Structures are given as C-alpha cells and as structure tokens.
C-alpha cells in the first residue's frame, strides 16, 4: 500500500526520549496476553488474534535514545511466542513445526520503520497529523485483500505474516482492523486485530444495509489497551540514570511546563481529545502519584534480600560489640598480664589451671557463636534439641566465667549476681496490668572478679577453681531450685543456633549497663550488677511455651513516652529506607531477631507478614515494667505492653487502659520473649495443620498421623520430624514402643555387662521396652552387648565402653543412682536408652573423624567398642574407604551421615568431579542405593555448614522420603561435649539426638 502524504501541524516537530526495558521479550509476552484478555470480553465467538507492532526498546540496557515524534519510528513484532501459545490453545490444528519455527525466527528479527508497514503506516500518519476525526481513525479490511495487493505480493514482511497465520487460521475468511497503541499520550505502536468474518457484527453495526464502525466499542478497546499497557510499564523494573522516566512520562501529561507540545496534544489531537485522555490523567492523578511515590520502595523480593543481609549485619554486630569490643579485649588483657616474661621460666610453659579451664569454656563459647552466625544464612533451621533450663543457663552460659567477667569489665564492674524467679500470672487487666504469684525467687550465681582483676600478673594468687563454686564464684545448689530448673524443658531450634539466640539476648542485657547514669554505675561498681531472669508458663490455642523475662535489678525513671518510644523502635523495620536501606543496628534489633528465631525456627521470620503466628506475636519482644518497693522490683505486679496493644486499633481498650493507668515512676525495664516447651506427641490429622497451627511442630518428639501417604511423611521429614507413627497412643512409652518396633525390629535385646557380669538388659518385645536387672537366659538371643567400665577408675579397660558419674548414662538414665543400687528404670528412659544404644550410625566426615582420632576407631580394641558395641563407625572423607565399607555395610545402618563436600571426592578418569552439589540424586542412586530401594528404617543425613540448601529442594521425590539436612556445627558441638568428659555413651547419645532430634 502506498504511503499517504501527510502534513504536520505547525511547531510540532520535537524529540522524545525512549528508554530501554530489561527483558523486553518478557514484557511484550505479558502485554500480548493482557491485550488478548481484553478482546475476549468483546463478544468474539470465533478464534481471534493480533499482530502487535511496537517499539523494540531493546537497545543497550540503561540506555536512553531520542526519536522524533513526527519522523518514522522503529517497530518490531511483539509477543509472538504468546501469539503462538494462544492460537495453539484455541485451535486443534496440524502445524508444521519446522516451518513455524523458521517463520517465527524471521519475524522476531525484523525491525522496520513505520513508513514501511502498510496498515501501521496508515494509523501512524492519522495519529501524528493530529486533525483526523476519531471516526476516521480506523482502517479495516479483509486479510484476503490485504495479502493479495500488489504491494503485499512482493513484500517479504507480508509473506512472513501469511506463512505464520496459515498455520492456524484460514486467512480467506478473516478480516482485520488496526488501532493505535498509546502510552501517556505517545504513539508506541499499532495493534492489528484479526477476527472471523462472522464476528463482524460484534465490532460493526449495520445501517442502511451498510456496515459502519461502532465507535464506542473501539473507544473502550483503545483506552483499555492503554490502561493495561501503562499498568504493565509501571510494574516493570527499569534501571539506569533515567529510571524515573515513568514518573516523567505521566508528569508531562498533567503539567504543561514539562512538555508543552505533548500536553497540548491531549486537547488538540482529535484522537486523544476524543478518548478524553487529558481528563483521565487529571481525574486519576492521585492514583498515579501514589504509584510513583511507591516506586522508591524496593520490590518485595529485593527487600527480602536486604532484610536477610540486615539480619546478618545486626547479629554480627552483636558479636562485634558484645564480644569483640568488650569481652575479647578484656580477656586478652587478663591473659597477657597473667603470664609476664619473668614468669615463663618459673612456670616452664604451664599455664595456670584456672585459666586453662576458663579458656576451654570461653573458646567453646566462641566456636558455638561462629556456628550461630552460619545458621543465620539459612532461611529455616532444621531440627533442634530439647534441654532443661539448668543446663541451658549454667552449663552453656554462666559457667563461662571469663566471658561473664569480661563483658562488663569496661564499665569497671567486678561483681555480678544472677537471680531467677518463677512466676505465675493470676490476674490480667486488659492485657496490660498483670498480677503474678511468685512461686520461687533465688540467687542462682554470684561472681566476684575483684581479686582476679587485682591479681593478674601474680599467678600464685590466682584461684585454681575459677569455673566451679568457691568463695569467688558461688552457685546455688539448693535442691528445690535445681529441680525446678531441670523440670523446665525447652525446645531450641537448630540446637547450638537456638542456644546462642538465647544467649545473645542475655549478653545484650548485660551490656545495657552502658545506658545507666554515672550515679547508677557507681552503685553497680561498689555493690555489683544484678541480672534477673523470670520464667512463666503460657499457652495460646493449646500451644505451650515459656515467657522468659530479662532485666537488670537497677532502677531507672520510667515514663509513658519512653516506653512508647521503645515500642516504636521494636516495631521499626530492620532496614531504614531513609538511609539507603541500611540495617538498623543495635540491641533492640538483635533481640527482635533472636526472639523471632526461637519462636519460629527462622531468622527470616523476624518481619514476616501474613502468617497467623506473626499476627499474634510479632514483633516477638514485648516490654514490661515494675515499680520499686523496699529497694527491689515488685514481682507480683507489673505493666506489660506489646507494640500490638500499643498501636493496633484492634486493641483500643488496652491502649486506653495504659494511657489512663500508667503513671511515671522509678522502676525497672523488662524485656520478654518466648521459648517453646519441649513436647512429646503431636496428632497430625492432615497436612493443612502444618500451616494452620499456631504451634511450633518442631518441638515434638513424635508425630501420630492419620494420613499414611508417603507425601505427608516426606513433608514432615523435611520439616525435621523423624519419629512418625500411625497408631494412636496416650503415653510416651507406647509411642517409643511402636517407633522402635519399626526402627530396630520386632524384637531386640541389649545386654549391659559390668565387671564381667550381666548388670541389666533392655528388651523390646511386642511394642514394649522393659529394663530388667535379671541375668540373661542361657538360650536367650542377645542382639547387642555392651561392656561398661567407670571412667573415674584409673585402671583403664580399653575393650569396654566408658561412662562418667556426671555423664548422661549415670545422671539421666540411672537417675544419679549407683549402678548396683538401681533396680528399675522409667519405661520412657529405658526406651530412649535402647534407641540411643541400638541405632547404628555410619559417618563420613573429616572433622568428626579428627575429633575421635584419639579413640582410633579403626584399631582392633576401639573397633570393638565403637563398631561392635556402640554401633558407631566414623571415617574421614576418603573414597577408597567408602568403597571398602560400601561393599557390604551401608544397608546395616539406620543412619548414614555424609558431609556435603565429600561428593567432590568422587572423580572421573580426568580427575573431574562426577557429582554436583546441586543434584545429589545421582550420587544417592549410584553410591548408596546401588539399584536397591531404601529401607523404611534408613535415614541419610547430609551435613554442611553452608547456608544454602538448594540440593535438598532438587532431590528426586523418592529420595526426599529418607534424606534430611543437619547443620554440621550442631553435630560437632555434640561430639566435642562428649569428648570433653570422656564418656562413650554420652558421645552416642549426643549423636543420636543431633541427627534425629530430641
């Protein structure tokens, strides 16, 4: 078709900027889809389609080019892939795939000027002239005529169009109509709608036996196309120095000063005037302004990454401040002063025993702290452990004397007192004022570092028992207190990770001394600092947890404004949009992150929205205050307020109560966070409960399921649940019996020998586990035999399993009794002991092998202990050993643990890795299963210290049913704790708990 001669309106020649779009093919794919959706609403009964000729926008990313508004524009064929998909969907036709692919490739590569396209040029000319009445805009005709014109016959582009369409429709019975594609008053292309002859009445009206264009329909189609096109542009991420072009494009059509010609064209151009674009943009100006205002907000997916980075920055800052800036420098000073050069010869290289013990605990704490950082990089924590409050506080934190003493030494504080209270809520007014019953309050520990600080450099004056109770460090061993603490069972996600989330909150409270006045600090220096912890049981929707309170027993002035200000800080986003999205560092953020992890098993959950638990408990930390009475905080009454009750309109009554009843006073600030109770059995009726329950299901030992599908079992396994049963039970020993029947076999007898005689036996029979002091019958088949010796005895017996008085066997399973005095064992403990000793474990991990090097599990004597008696084999990551063991032993174990990096040791003849970390299934098939199916009582544990777990998501479905992830740091910590006390049963117990969960 010949190009029409055009005449420009006066003074209309000017340039427009054209911004490149990233992923422009994806943009046009979506645009085609959305415009197609719009046309479906216009009563077209037959298959229809479109050719979209649009600006390529595929120049260099971030680049802006200029084009003339009145000269030719470059165009391309947009959205062709979606064009094909929709035609395939609507038509069951035989397609020549090769021809279609060739045609598509050519059409996609075409770039042409507006003047070169037959119908496109017609529409473009009418638009840019500006004086074409709207009713004369449309150009329509039959496709048969279009493809048979003299211009079309020799036109390469037209031939390609026909080749493409002939694959799907009969072009002899189709017509077309062409419409402009408009964006903020600018011409951006043409949409050619191709429709069946019989649908003509849906687009045209008949008058006097002649068809005429139904203008109202096309007004709606064009404006709908524009809204969809503009909306997609507003959502598209565009980078570079001209990223604000979308805002500018809109501003030009509402502000004449920015682009006089474009602004005036909305009223002067007959097409734009008829479509009432000027009125539309003014009318919906608030909408666009809000959209552009929100463009400075980063997208959610990127914001999540900012927040993940912020979480890491904040937690590492806690180390940098609490440990790096305070504890380590002070500890280094103590050690340096304690060993001056003049004493080196005298001591002959022997460091004082007290410092050795202190540094052992201190370095273990730092090692576990490093594992804590590694856990931060994971979105979710897998597994965990159940521990009691006594072990958590004393063994893990307050026995770390060098750390406790050094963290506040910068403030000149040499005395520290730790107090603990057990409380029960007995009254609650509007969720704000709580009445509490004090069940027990006691000093837990008292430290006096004054002599230590004064005696550095004088080794003879240092005490030799720094880490244990003496006149300088007094630990309350009151039986009532110790029992109370040991009866409190806590679930810590990620084991060592959860421990240090808890400890970080204690560290922060100790470091809060820096916020006190000089007068208050003077008192602390003279009388000592008092750290107070409180413990309360709580429940929400049947889910049980403990509320842990932490504060310093030193008064400050409490005002309503200060409390609300602190709550606002707690509620603040972790990243600050006004400071280039940098992390909000400080103790408040650290506390919030750690509290979220303890409650949700995930650091990322700290600001997670849209989940029931977050709606109920976020931002995870709440404030409490108590007035002073007789020089001490009043424990029986306090104000407790959360950000939710302070600022959420749903809790107006609570806020009104707070405003009316809280009066400024002297007292203590408290912070509260929640830790889940360790629990035993959860009845899971269906998979929906995994998402709907406010409970933390990781805290349970057993899962009873109604749905026996492998899919649900697999899902539970990936959530960290190992012990899954399908029979209803009411007692824990019954659950253990059912589980062990599947795990160890229908019957199992374990004989324990002490000093050459049978001391006792554990028997699994008919789903029941029993402990007996009776001797084995001569004809009884013993599945496993363990020879015990007491490690405190100096005469070491290398062929026997050693235990210690303070180890788990003696203290937990034997309840602290002398072995010869023990007649019975609690059925639950008997079952747990049988699981511990009967579970066969095979490990390929370098560091665990190194830690056990002293045991030399490969030697004959130790092989008998570890392999034959304890069912534990540990090897370094060596392929030759793997192949030797693998020939006959892999299927003899319940648990096989492999470090993720080990798979790189398997090489081809060119010394290249055979297997990839991202796809472990080939490794599992070839190296472990070897053509067999995994046993129902087999678990493959992949351990790594890295944050990513993509490999787990990429596993074949059949492998997900028996493969779990465990963080290596928790396993190493469990091994080292046992090695430290030289207790073989403790080692096996810790490994089973680390790999299977408490």
Protein Blocks (a to p, Z undefined) as FASTA:
>chain_A
ZZddddddehkaccddddddehklmmmmmmmmmmmmmmmmnopabdcdddddddfklace
hiacdddfkbccddddehklmmmmmmmmmpccdddfklmmmmmmmmmmpccdfklpmklm
mmmmmmmnopacfklmpccddfklmmmpmklmmmmklmmmmmmmmmmmcfklcccddddd
deehiafbdcdddddfklmmmmpcceehiacddfklmmmmmmmmmmmmmmmmmmpccedj
klmmmmmmmmmmmmmklommlmmmmmmmmmlmmnommmmmmmmmmmmmmmmmmmmpccfk
lmmmmmmmmmmmmmmmmmmmmmmmmmmmmmmmmmmmmmcfklmmmnnopacfklmmmmmm
mmmmmmmmmmmmmmmmpmbdgddddddfklmmmmmmmmmmmlmmmmmmmnopabdcdddd
ddddfbdehhlaccdddfbdcdfbdcdfklmmmmgoilmlpcfklmbccfklccdfbfkl
mmmmmmpccddehilmmmmmmmmmmmmmmmmmmmpcfklmmmmmmnopadddddddddee
hiacddddddddbdcdddfklmmmmmmmmmpcfbdfklgopacedjklmmmmmmmmmmno
paklmmcghiaklmmmmghiacdddddeehiacfkbccdddfklmmmmklmmmmmmmmmm
pccdddddddddddddddfbdcdfbfklmmmpmbdfklpfbdcdfblcfklmmmmmmnop
abdcfbdcfbfklmmmmmmmmmnojbdcddddeehiafbdcddeehiacddfbdcdfklc
cfbdcddddfklmbdcfkbccddfklmklmmmnnopafklpmbdcfklmmmmmmmmmpcc
ddddfklmmmmmmnommbmklmmmmmmmnopacddddfklmmmmmmmmmmmpfbdcddfk
lmmmpccfkopafbdfklmklmmmmmmnnopacdfkbccddddfbfbfklmmmpcfklmm
mpccddfklmmmmmmmmmmnopaklmmmmmmmmmnoZZ
